[in-house]
Amino acid sequence: MHFKEAKSILSPQNGMNIFRGCTHGCIYCDSRSKCYGMDHDFEDVEVKINAPELLERALSRKRKKCMIGTGAMSDPYIPIENQLNLTRRCLEIIAGHGFGLAIQTKSTRILRDLDLLKRINDAAKCVVQMTLTTYDESLCKILEPNVSTTRERFEALKVFRDNGIPTVVWLSPILPFINDTEENVRGLLSYCVEARVRGIVCFNMGLTLREGNREHFYQKLDEHFPGLKEKYHRTYGYSYIVLSPDNDRLMRIFLSECEKHGILHNVEEIFRYMRTFETGREAEQLSLFGAP
């Protein structure tokens, strides 16, 4: 871990990353890709130590309320957050200024801040996003070794359900020849149904590989799934988009279950929902009468 005094915190789309890098150890992580220009080891997390001050300044200057996003590139609840409390301080600022929040994590540490998430959701809108990759807990510990298990994340989703906080699940990635099975997909969807998630983001049954994360992924395949790297090479070469051979059938199951249970699955519609600022009353009405 190392500290940095950042010059700014919000992107033009009102997203922020308090950390750069991660210690969750997910074997497939796209954020390792060289295209993001990270100039330090991925596990040597860069901490934007002045993030709360920058966010306070940025929100004070905004004339119009909006949704603030975080977690797309680096999880806001990596273990060092327990000591630093930077994410919590930023949530306090968002709540204090009456802005909305779309926050993404794989960690149940987010439950520590349930009080602030409820406060934001009461005044505006808070959307919690969680990634679910594999229904098999043993496999989860291989694919995502230093993060809350899938079952633990499911239990967190139910807490948000019970507190009226809308949730979105990222059903991603589905790794060919590893977790691209009907049993896995149906198991994850059963969690989503029980937790009453508002939407599920799923582009396809597969993953993306590019320079940086491809090499790390293949190294982990050699470590945990001997011989599978060669099968990937034969099947996909150096393709960026790596789809399961069973993609079409699994996507039909996914779409059918979402339609059956009234879960949003159109990606553009879900993103529009997460980007749209609403007051607490407006969000409540949309919940009663359907998504925009």
Phi, psi and omega in degrees: 000139173216156185257150178218138171272104182282157179270333179208165183233329183261136173282171176301337179264013178067032172260154178218149172233113181285329179241154170234119188107175185198154177242015179288335174077018179299130190287345187251009195300119179291334182295348175285348186301139184295338182297343181275356171069030178286126185256025177215164178302142186299321181282346175274080191296129174273126183252121176278088192295336180261019182304315181298319180295319178295320181292318177303314180295316183295315182288328178297332183270345183286132180275339185230135179293150180206178174273135174256127181254146174205150177107358184291324183253330181214130185297128180285356181237040170292161189307325183293345177297331179302326180269324187275326180059027180289319178298315180298317180297322178292322177296322177299321180291317178300314179296318182296330181264358177076026178270165175268172184216135168236109189239137185238133181204164169246009188246138175284359172301339179300335180295338174304327185258023182303324180300319180285323178297320177295320180296317178296317183290330178292322183270325184225246177211134176236123178244120177262126179250135177227139177273132172238125186246316184218136180284336182279114184295323179294318178294323179304320182290343174273314184286326185223071196291332188244033185225167178303142180290167180301317180298319179295320178294322176300316178298323177295319178301323179291327176297316178295319175305312184290343179255011175072020180262120182294146181232151174230134178254136169265110177273081193189144351272158171256116190269119179307137177069009179236298181232020180271062181238156177298320179302316181294311183297314180294324178296315179295320179294326178296323175298315182297320180295313182294324180280355179054051178293150181283322182210160176231122176271117177213109181283318178190173175269094182175202177210173175246143179226126173218175187307131182108296179279334179298313182296319179294317180299314180295325176299318179288328174299315178301324183287318188250337183225071184308132178091344184286330178302317180296325178293321175299315180301314182294322186278321190240346184059234179247035180296146176283312179266122185242099184265145173298141173302339181258021186305311187298315181292317180294324177293325177296319177297314180301310183295320180297316181292321178297315179297318182299323187253009175067036180261128177301137179221353174285118189299316180298321180294319179294315179298321178297319178299316183287337180270345187273119177283136177218150171287167180303320180293317179297317180296322179295320180293320177296324178296325181283322190249005175109162182286160178293000000 
